[in-house]
Amino acid sequence: MFYPNLHKKSFFIPEEDAWITLKVSSKALRTINKKGITAVLKEAQKKGDIIIK
């Protein structure tokens, strides 16, 4: 059985001047630290993984 290492984290989006809370894996945290939260959200939206309203 596979249990991903998930963390509930808050991220600040400077373009929207807002905080969001996401449940992310350790690997996703490393990606966010490397690319930035805005780039990761745009990439995930383009792939269809998330829907941003």
C-alpha positions as CSV (number, residue, x, y, z in Angstrom):
1,M,0.0,0.0,0.0
2,F,1.3,3.5,-0.9
3,Y,0.9,6.4,1.4
4,P,2.2,9.7,0.0
5,N,3.9,12.1,2.4
6,L,1.3,14.9,2.4
7,H,1.5,18.2,4.1
8,K,-1.1,21.0,4.5
9,K,0.6,24.2,3.6
10,S,-0.4,27.8,3.0
11,F,1.0,29.7,0.1
12,F,0.9,33.4,-0.7
13,I,0.0,34.4,-4.2
14,P,1.4,37.9,-4.7
15,E,-0.4,38.5,-8.1
16,E,-3.8,38.0,-6.4
17,D,-2.7,39.3,-2.9
18,A,-4.2,36.2,-1.4
19,W,-3.4,33.1,0.7
20,I,-4.3,29.6,-0.5
21,T,-4.1,26.3,1.4
22,L,-3.1,23.2,-0.4
23,K,-2.4,19.6,0.6
24,V,0.8,18.8,-1.2
25,S,3.4,16.0,-1.2
26,S,7.0,16.5,-0.3
27,K,8.0,16.3,-3.9
28,A,5.5,19.0,-4.8
29,L,6.9,21.2,-2.1
30,R,10.4,20.9,-3.6
31,T,9.0,21.7,-7.0
32,I,7.2,24.8,-5.6
33,N,10.4,25.9,-4.0
34,K,12.3,25.5,-7.2
35,K,9.8,27.0,-9.7
36,G,7.6,29.2,-7.6
37,I,3.9,28.7,-6.6
38,T,2.6,30.8,-9.5
39,A,4.4,28.8,-12.2
40,V,3.4,25.5,-10.6
41,L,-0.3,26.5,-10.4
42,K,-0.3,27.7,-14.1
43,E,1.4,24.5,-15.2
44,A,-1.1,22.4,-13.2
45,Q,-4.0,24.3,-14.7
46,K,-2.7,23.8,-18.2
47,K,-2.4,20.1,-17.7
48,G,-6.0,20.0,-16.3
49,D,-4.9,18.8,-12.8
50,I,-6.6,21.8,-11.1
51,I,-9.3,24.3,-11.9
52,I,-8.7,27.9,-10.9
53,K,-11.7,30.1,-10.8
